[in-house]
């Protein structure tokens, strides 16, 4: 929660801006970029859970602090949103798989051959 108590949580936001603001030109970095993006999605989700949990744990004299936490969390989430929603299209292309009937027929032929040889 201390990450959210300062204005705009400069630490995580700055890291995201440096590493996620643009999709890397080198395709070798796509998976690393995507993994970091997913880590930030998890991070922002956990921060939201922490803010909610804090709301139920505070005393009445901490309500103003809770409001500030919630405001900073929402601001951080909104600033991260464009970077977290941007996906690298190349990572979501369908994988070309071999035709299943060819593979299955090969297995069946091999199995028949082994059964016939053992008989």
N, C-alpha and C positions, 0 to 999 in steps of 0.2 A: 504494500500500500504506500510505502514511502516513495515509490517511483511515481505515484500519481499525485502526491501531495504538493509537488512543485509545479509551477506553471508549465503546462504542456509536456511534462516528463521528458526533458531534453535528451536524456540518455538513449532510451529505446527509439525515440523518434529520429534522432540523428543517425543512429545505426541503420535504421530502415531506409532513410533518405540516401545514405551513402551506398548501400548495397542493393537496394531494391528499386530505386527510382527509375532505373533503366534496365531493360533486358540486355544481358551481355551479348556482345557481338560474337564471341567464341562459343560455338555449340557445345564444346567440352564443359562449359560452365553452367549450362542450362539446368542440369539436375541439382547442382549446388544452390543455384539461385532459387529454384523451386522449393528445395528443402528448407531454406531459410524463410521463404514466404510462408510455408506451412507452419514453421516454428513460431513465427510472429502471429499467425492466426490462432494458434493454441495459446500463446502468451496473452493476447488480448481477451480471449475467452476466459482464461483463468483470472485475469485482473477483474473482469466483470463479476465473476463468482465471488472474488474476495471483497469487492465493494458491497455486494449484496449481503454476504455473511457479516461484514462489519456493521451494516445497518441494524442487524438484529442483536448485535453484541454491545453496542454503545449505550452510554447513559444519556440522559436528557441534556446534559451540559456539553455533549459532543456533537450535537445535531448540525451545528454550523460547519464543523470540520467534515462531517459526512457529506454535506451538500457540496462542499468544495472538492472532495474526493470524486464524487459522482460527476460533477461538472468537468473536472480534468480528465476523468476516464472517458467521458463522451467526446471530448475534444480530441484526445489521443486516438480514439477509435475512428473518428471521422477523418483525421489527418492520415491515418494508416490505410483507410479503406481503398483508395485508388491503387496503392501498391499491392495490397493483398488480393484484390479481385483480378488483377492483370495476370493472365496465364500465358505461358509460352506455347503457342499453337503446335510447334514441332513435338512437344512432349505428349500431345493428345491425339496423335495420328493413330489410326487403327493398325494393329500388328497383323501382318500377313502370316497366316498359319497354313501349313500344308493341308491339302484336302484329306479329310478324315477317312473317306472310303478307301483311298489308296493305302493308307497306313494300316487300317483294319484288315484289308484283304491280304496284305503282306503277312501280318501276324497269323491269320488263319491258315494261309498256305504253309508257312513255316511250321505251324503246330501240326498240321496234317502230315507233313513230310516226316516229322519226328515220330508221330504215332505209327505211321506205316513202317518206318525203318525199325522201330522197336518190336513190331509184331512178328 
